[in-house]
Structure formats: structure tokens, C-alpha cells
């Protein structure tokens, strides 16, 4: 017999974390960084790390606007540090 109640609670998931933010109406294109992102397609993973406010989201949005590739989006913050929550997303 299958137990209908899960043995651990399912984390509360916010669907807004799964949507790509809107592109900025006006942003300076950073051509060198956009080229580096495209070059990164040769590798299985590209990590973009910079302090808050340095334009990571803007850069990725600009890049996604010009490449014709499917994408998935997940926005994470400190409250998503639990591995069960991360895997649920």
C-alpha cells in the first residue's frame, strides 16, 4: 500500500523565481562579455559571479535576446540554501 502523505514536507515554491526578468529598456551592451558568454557554449557550464548591482542579470538578458537557444531561469537567494528546496525547483 502506498502512503498518500509524503514522509517530508514539500517546500513552498514561488513560480516567480522561474521567470526570466524583463530586459532593461536602455542598457549599454557589453560586447566583450557577450562574446565571452557565446564562447562559453563550448563548455558544459559557465559561471557568472560578481557582487550585487554589477549587471549580471542585465548581461544574461542581453545575451539571451541575441542567441536563439532555449533557456531555463531560476533566481536563487539565501533562503534557497536548502538542498531539498533547490532540487524541488
Buried (B, 14 or more C-beta within 10 A) or exposed (E): EEEEEEEEEEBEEEEEEEEBEEBEEEEEEBEEBBEBBEEBEEEEEEEBEEEEEEBBBBBBBBBBEEEEEEEEEEBEEEEBEEEEBEEEB
